[in-house]
Amino acid sequence: MEHTLKQYDEALEKCRDIFLKKTADYGTAWRVLRPKSLTDQIFIKAQRIRTIEETGENKVGEDVQDEFIGIVNYCIMAQLQLELSDAEGMELSLERTKELYESKATLTRDLMIKKNTDYGEAWRDMRVSSLTDLILMKILRIRQIEDNKGKTIMSEGIDANYQDMMNYALFALIRLNE
C-alpha cells in the first residue's frame, strides 16, 4: 500500500499543480459552471479518452494522460460547486482555492485508502480502458441522480460518484506511467 500511496500522491500532485497554475492564469472562472455542466465536461473528457482507446487516433494532440488529469480536476471543481454557496463569491483567492482543493483531495484520498484495502488493489489488474468505462458509467449515474433532483433511494450521492471517478482517473494515471 505504501507504493500505491506514493504513486497516488505523485499523480495527484501533477493534477494539483496544473489546477493551481490555471487558477493563477484564469482565476476561478469555473465557479460559474453548475454541477451539471461540470458533469458534462467530465463526460466530454472520458468520451474522448474512449474514442482514442478504440480508434488509436488522436488528432487534437493532447494525450490521454492530459484528459485524465482534466477529469481529476473537474471532479474537484464539481465537489466544490456542490458545497460552496453563492455567498462565497465567484472569485476565490489562490490561497482559498488551494485550501478547498486540498480538502476535497484529502477526502477522496482517504476514500481510496478504505476501498483499496477492501478490494485488494484490484485496479492494478484492470485495463485502463475499463477504468475509462467505469468513469463513463459513473457519469451516467450522476446524470440520473441530477435528473432526479439529487434524490436517491438507496444509492450513494453525487459527491461520492465524483470521488470514485477522481480515484479511477488517478488509477489510470498511475497505470499509464508504469
Helices and strands as residue ranges (DSSP letters): H 2-26, G 29-32, H 35-55, H 64-83, G 86-88, H 94-119, G 122-125, H 128-147, H 158-177
